Amino acid sequence: MVCIINKPSIDDLLIHKHMAGDKIIKLLSFVKEKSNKTMTKTASSNQDAIINLFSQMLSYLNLKVPEGDVKNVLDNFAKSQKDFNKTSAISKSGDKKDEIKIVSKSLKDSHYQVDISKDIIVKNGNKVCMVSCYARDSYLGRYLIKRNYYFSPDREEFADKAYDEILLKMSTLKDRYYNDIIDVGGIFPQMKMILDGVISEVKFEEDSLPSNVNR
């Protein structure tokens, strides 16, 4: 007789979120360094240089901002970090977490698990709101899509709205599948469409697989 021992395992979701959090903290450290050098009072040529450096930093970290909005995002994060240091701003609604499971109606198809969360990250004198959505194939344990959306502290209400939007639309997607409005092959494309449409100040996205996975 063979004894099978269940060993405790690390939740890799927490690891992915920790890595995503580290990315934005590196960006904020860059912003704080530049803003401490009176970024807004420098000549326009120097501002252009800082904006270019910020764009390069975004590219290096695989982060994105709305097209044409780099300067506004840079200014907003610089202001928010200064205000945070002065006032030790308190989170309006705190962390949130929800999980949506889509159990396949057929044995041959995969199940899906969607983890949605909002976290307030405070590290090294920096603060940011991070909304995350991670969808995985429950049978294979493989991530289909990962998204992280970042908001400056004074725009936390927009983080809450993004969280609520993702939760509502993913719940609606589940209902559409169970009501036979879409089949299993339409789940992943619609997940991606939902998450691509979420607006944030800074976005970090990873698509682990190009298409749906069935067994």
C-alpha positions in Angstrom: 0.0 0.0 0.0 1.3 3.4 -1.0 0.9 6.4 1.4 0.3 9.7 -0.3 1.2 12.7 1.8 -0.3 16.1 0.9 2.5 18.7 1.3 1.6 22.3 1.8 2.3 24.3 -1.4 3.0 28.0 -2.1 0.1 29.8 -3.8 1.8 31.0 -7.0 -0.9 33.6 -7.4 0.7 35.5 -4.5 4.1 35.2 -6.1 2.8 36.7 -9.4 1.1 39.5 -7.6 4.3 40.2 -5.5 6.3 40.4 -8.7 3.7 42.8 -10.3 3.9 44.9 -7.2 7.7 45.1 -7.3 7.5 46.4 -10.9 5.3 49.4 -10.0 7.4 50.1 -6.9 10.5 50.4 -9.1 8.7 52.8 -11.3 7.5 54.9 -8.4 11.0 55.0 -6.9 12.1 56.4 -10.3 9.3 59.0 -10.2 10.1 60.0 -6.6 13.8 60.5 -7.4 13.0 62.7 -10.4 10.3 64.7 -8.6 12.6 65.4 -5.7 14.8 67.2 -8.2 12.1 69.8 -8.7 10.9 68.1 -11.9 8.1 70.6 -12.5 10.3 73.6 -12.2 12.9 72.6 -14.7 13.2 73.9 -18.2 11.0 72.3 -20.8 14.0 70.6 -22.4 14.8 68.9 -19.1 11.2 67.9 -18.7 11.2 66.3 -22.1 14.3 64.3 -21.1 12.6 63.1 -17.9 9.5 62.1 -19.8 11.7 60.1 -22.2 13.4 58.4 -19.3 10.0 57.6 -17.8 8.9 56.1 -21.1 12.1 54.0 -21.3 11.5 52.9 -17.7 7.9 51.8 -18.6 9.2 49.9 -21.6 12.0 48.2 -19.6 9.4 47.0 -17.0 6.9 46.0 -19.7 4.4 48.5 -18.4 2.0 50.6 -20.5 0.1 53.8 -20.1 -2.8 55.2 -22.2 -1.3 56.4 -25.5 -0.3 60.1 -25.4 -0.8 60.3 -21.7 2.8 59.7 -20.4 3.3 63.2 -19.1 0.0 63.3 -17.2 0.7 59.9 -15.6 4.2 61.0 -14.6 2.9 64.3 -13.1 0.1 62.5 -11.3 2.2 59.8 -9.7 4.8 62.4 -8.7 2.2 64.5 -7.0 0.5 61.5 -5.3 3.8 60.2 -3.8 4.6 63.7 -2.3 1.1 64.0 -0.9 1.3 60.4 0.5 4.6 61.2 2.3 3.1 64.4 3.8 -0.3 63.0 4.9 0.1 59.2 5.2 -3.1 58.9 3.3 -5.5 56.1 4.5 -7.1 53.7 2.0 -10.7 54.6 1.3 -12.0 51.0 0.9 -9.0 48.8 1.5 -8.1 45.4 -0.1 -10.7 43.3 -1.9 -10.7 39.8 -3.2 -13.2 37.7 -5.2 -13.1 34.4 -7.0 -15.2 33.2 -9.9 -15.2 29.5 -11.0 -16.6 28.4 -14.3 -17.1 24.7 -14.2 -17.3 23.0 -17.6 -20.5 21.4 -18.7 -18.6 18.7 -20.5 -16.0 16.3 -19.2 -13.7 17.0 -22.2 -13.5 20.7 -21.5 -11.4 22.6 -18.9 -12.7 24.4 -15.9 -11.7 28.0 -15.3 -10.8 30.0 -12.2 -10.7 33.8 -12.2 -9.1 35.5 -9.2 -9.9 39.3 -8.9 -8.3 41.5 -6.3 -7.5 45.0 -5.2 -4.4 45.6 -3.1 -3.0 48.7 -1.5 0.8 48.4 -1.9 2.9 50.5 0.4 6.7 50.0 0.3 9.8 52.1 0.7 7.7 55.3 1.1 5.7 54.6 -2.0 2.0 53.8 -2.3 -0.1 52.6 -5.2 -3.5 50.8 -5.7 -3.2 47.6 -7.8 -6.2 45.8 -9.3 -5.4 42.3 -10.5 -7.2 39.7 -12.6 -5.7 36.2 -13.1 -7.6 33.6 -15.0 -6.3 30.0 -15.2 -7.3 26.6 -16.5 -8.1 24.7 -13.3 -7.4 21.3 -14.9 -3.9 22.1 -16.1 -3.2 24.8 -13.5 -1.9 27.0 -16.3 -2.6 30.8 -16.4 -4.5 31.9 -19.5 -4.3 35.6 -18.9 -2.8 37.9 -16.2 -3.6 41.6 -15.8 -2.5 44.2 -13.3 -3.8 47.8 -13.3 -2.2 50.5 -11.2 -3.7 53.7 -9.9 -2.2 56.5 -7.9 -3.5 56.8 -4.2 -5.7 59.8 -5.0 -7.4 57.9 -7.7 -8.4 54.9 -5.6 -12.1 55.4 -6.5 -11.1 54.5 -10.1 -9.4 51.4 -8.8 -12.6 50.4 -7.1 -14.6 51.0 -10.3 -12.1 48.9 -12.3 -12.5 46.1 -9.7 -16.3 46.3 -9.8 -16.2 46.4 -13.6 -14.1 43.2 -13.9 -16.1 41.4 -11.2 -19.5 42.3 -12.9 -18.4 41.4 -16.4 -16.7 38.1 -15.5 -19.8 37.1 -13.5 -21.9 38.0 -16.6 -19.5 35.9 -18.8 -20.1 32.9 -16.5 -23.9 33.3 -16.8 -23.7 33.6 -20.5 -21.8 30.3 -20.7 -24.3 28.5 -18.4 -27.2 29.9 -20.4 -25.8 28.6 -23.6 -25.3 32.1 -25.1 -21.6 31.3 -25.7 -19.8 27.9 -25.9 -16.6 27.0 -24.0 -14.5 28.2 -26.9 -15.8 31.7 -26.5 -14.8 32.0 -22.8 -11.1 33.0 -23.2 -11.6 35.5 -26.1 -14.3 37.3 -24.1 -12.1 37.3 -20.9 -9.4 39.0 -22.9 -11.8 41.5 -24.5 -13.1 42.4 -21.0 -9.7 42.9 -19.5 -8.3 44.8 -22.6 -11.1 47.3 -22.1 -10.3 48.2 -18.5 -8.7 51.6 -18.2 -6.0 52.4 -15.7 -3.1 54.9 -15.3 -0.5 52.1 -15.7 -1.1 48.6 -16.9 1.0 45.4 -16.8 -0.4 42.6 -18.9 0.7 39.0 -19.7 -1.1 36.6 -22.0 0.2 33.2 -21.1 -1.6 31.3 -23.9 -2.8 32.5 -27.3 -6.0 30.5 -27.3 -8.4 28.4 -25.2 -7.2 25.1 -23.7 -9.3 22.0 -23.8 -8.5 18.5 -22.7 
